[in-house]
Amino acid sequence: MEDLPNAIALNAIVFNGAAIVGPALGGALVIVIGYAGDFFLNGLSYVDVLIAILLMSFPKVASTNTSSLFRDIRMGLGYVLHEPLLAQLLANYGSLMFFAAIYTVLLALVGVAVLGTSPGQLGVLYTAIGIGTVVGSLGVASLGDFAHKGRLLIVSSLLMSFSVVIFSLLHLYWASFALLVVIGGSQTVSAALSITLLQLNAPRNMIGFVMSINTLIVMGIRPLGAFPFGALADVIGTSAALAAGVLVAAAISIYLFASNSRLRSA
C-alpha cells in the first residue's frame, strides 16, 4: 500500500497527459480543417481504443454473489454515509467538481468573450491545465507514502478554489495561462489524495463501491454544475459566476476540514 499514492499519481499522468498536446493541436488544426474536421479526427482517434478492447481476453470468473444490485447499493451507501471520513472526503471532492471545476466548462466563454482569444490561443489555455495536471501528478508521486495527506489535501483544495477566483477576476492572457497551470496542478493533487485516502480507509470489500461513487462524482457531478452556473453567467456575468461557485467550494472545504480531526490528520 506504500506505493498507492505513486500509482494513483502516475495514472493521473497517463489519463491527463494528452491534455497537453490535444487542445493546442486541436486549436491549430481548426484553422486548417475547421471545427467539423476537428471533431471527425477526435472521433477517429477512438478506433484504435475500440480495436484494443476487442483484442483483450479476460478470464472467466464465477460469481457467488446472490444479493440484488439495489440491496448492494443500499448497503454501500449506508456504510459510506455512516463513515464520516469517507463521506467527507467524497463531499469535499464532490463540491470541488460541482462548484469549482466549472472553470473547464466556462473557459471557452472566458477566452472568447473576456480575453478575446483566437481558437489557437484558447487551445493553449486548455493546454495549461494539462501541464498543471502532469506537474501536480509528478509532485505527488515524488512524495511517496508521506504523512499528513489530509493537510496537503486541504491546501490543494483551497489553492484550486482561490486560484479560480483570481483567474475569474484577472483578465490578462498570460496571467490566465499561469493560473490555469496552478489550477490544473492543485486539482490533480486534490484528486490523487482523495482517491488515495478513500482506498486506504475503506475496507477491502467496500473499495470497489467507494471508488464507483468517486467515479460518479467525476463523471456525473461535474457536468451537472454546467447548467446552473452557465445560466448564472447569463445573469451576473461569467467572471462573477465563476467566483461565486468556487467561493462556495472553498467554504465547504474549510467547514469539512475544521469539523473533522480525522480528515486533518489523515
N, C-alpha and C positions, 0 to 999 in steps of 0.2 A: 504493500500500500504506500510505501515511501516514494514510489515512482509515479503515483497517481497524478499529482499536480503537473509534473513534467509531461506526462502522456496527454492530459487534457489540453495543456497549453500548446503542445506540438500539433495536436489535432485541430486546434483553432487556426494555426498557421496554414495547414493544408486546406481547411474549409474556407478561409478568407483570403488566401494568398492570391487567388485570381482577381480579387478586388483591386489589386494594384494595377494590373495590366488592362483588365477588361473595360472599365469605364473610360480610360484615356483612349484605348483603341477604338471603342465604340464612338466616342466623340469625334475622333479623327475620321473614321470611316463614314460617318453620317454626311460629311461634306462631299464624299466621293460617290457613295451609293444610296444615300438618302435614308430616311427612317425605316422604310419598308425593307430595304436591303439589310439594315442592321438587325431587324427582328428576324428576318429569314436566316441569317448566319447564326444568330443566337439559337434558334430552333434546331438548325442543322448540327450544332455542337453537341446536342444530346444524343445523336445517333450512336456515337461510339460508347456512350454510357449504357444505352439500351443493349447494344451488342455484348458488352462486358457482362451485364446482368444475365443475359440469355445463356452465356457460356459457363456461368457459375454452376457448380453442383453442390448441393447441400445434403448432409447426412440426414436420414430419416430418424426422427425421434418420436418414440411412442409416448403420448401424453397420458398421465394418470390423473389429471385434474378433472373432477366430475362436477365441480361447482359451476354456477351460472356466471356469465360475464357481468351482469348487473350486480350480483352479490359480491363479486371480487372488487368491482369498482367502489361499491358502498363501503366495504371493509377497508379498502385502501384509503379512501377519502377520510373515513373515520379515524384511521391511525394518524394520518398527516395532520388533521385538524386538532388532535389531542396531543401532538408532539410539538411544543412551542418553537423549538429551534428550527425544525424543518418547515413549519408553517411560516415563520417569519423570514427565513431565507427565501422561500418562494414568493412571499408578499413583497419583499424588497426588490427582487429581480422583476417581478410582475409589474410593480409600479414604475420601474425604470423603463421597461419595454412599452408600457402604455402611455406614460406621461412624458418621458424624456427622449425616447427613441423616435419620436415623431419628426425629429430633425431630418431623418433619412427620407421621409415622405414629402416634407415641405422644402427640402433642399433645392429641388429644381425650380420651385416658385421663388425662393430667395435668390437663387442665382440669376434668373431671368428678370424678375420684377424689381429686385432691390440692388443687386450687384451689376446687372446689365451684362451678363456673361454670354459668350458665344457657345455653341454646342461643345467645341473643343475645350474651352475653359471650364465648362460645367463638368465635363468628364474628368478634368484634372482635380476638381474639388472632390469628386467621388473617390478618386484615386488616393487622396489624402487620408480618407477614412481607412482604406486598405493598408496604407503604410502604417497607420497607427495600430491596426489590429496585429500586424506582424511584429512590430516593436513591442507592444504590450505582451503578446504571447511569448516572445523570446525572454522578456523580463521575468515573467512568472516562471518559465521553465528554468531559468538560471538560478532561481532561489531554492529549488528543490523542495523537500518536505520541511518547510520552515514553521516556526511557532507564530502564534498570534495572527492567523489568517483572517480572523474576523476584523481586526483593526485595519488591515490593508483593504479589506472589503468595503468598510465604511469610507475610507479615504478615497478609494477609486470611485465609489458610487457618488459621493459628493463632488468629486473632481469632474466627473462626467456631467452632472447636473449644472454646476456653476459655469463650466466651460461652454455649455449650450446657451446659457443666459448671456454670457459675454458675446458669443457668436451672433445671437439674435440682435444685439444692440450695436455691435461694431461692424459697420458696413464698409469694410475695406477688403479687397480681394485676397491679397497675400496674407493678411492677418487672419482672414477666414480659413485659408488653407492651413495655416499653422494650428489654429484652434481645432480644426477637424482632425488633424493628426492626434492631438491630445484627446479629443473626444473618442475617436476610434480606439486608441490605446487603453483609456480608462474603462471604456465599455467592455473591451475584451478581458481586461483584468477582472472586472466585476463578474463577468460570465464564467470565467475559468475558476475563480474562487468559489462562486456559488455552487457550481457543479461538483467541485472537489469536496466542499463541506457537506453537501447533500449526500454524496456517496460514502463519505467517512462516517456519517452519523445515522444513516438509515440501516436497519438490519438487512442482511443479505437477501432474505425472501421478499423485501419490500423495495429493493433498489430499482428494479425494473419499473414498478408503478410510479415511484417518486420521480424517476427520470422522464417517464412519459408525461407527467404533469409539467415538468420543466420544458419539454418539447412543445407542449400545448401553449405555454406562455410565450415561447419564442415565435412559433408559427401562427398562433391564433390571437393572443392578446395584443401583440404589437400592431397588426393590421387593423384591429378594432379601434385603436386610437386615431386612425387616419380620418374617419368621418367626423367625429365631434370637433377635432382640432382644425380640420380643413374648413368646416362650417364656421368655427370661431374666427379663423383667419379672415373670412369674408366680412365679419362684423367689426373686429377690432384691429385687423392688420396681421400680416404674417409674423412680424417680429414680436408683437405683443402676445400672440397666441403661443409661439414657441416659449417665450419667457414664462408665461402663466403655467404651461404644462410642466416644465422642468422644476419650477419652484414648488409645485405640489409634490413631485417626486422627491425632491430634497427634503421637504418637511416629513414625508413618510419615512424616509431612510433615517433621519435624525430621531424620530419617535421610536422606531423599531429598535435601534441600537441603544437608545437611552433606557428603554424599558426591559431589556433582556441582557442580563450579565453574561449568560452563556454565549450569546452571539458576539459580545465584545471580546470574550476570552477564547473563542473557538480557534 
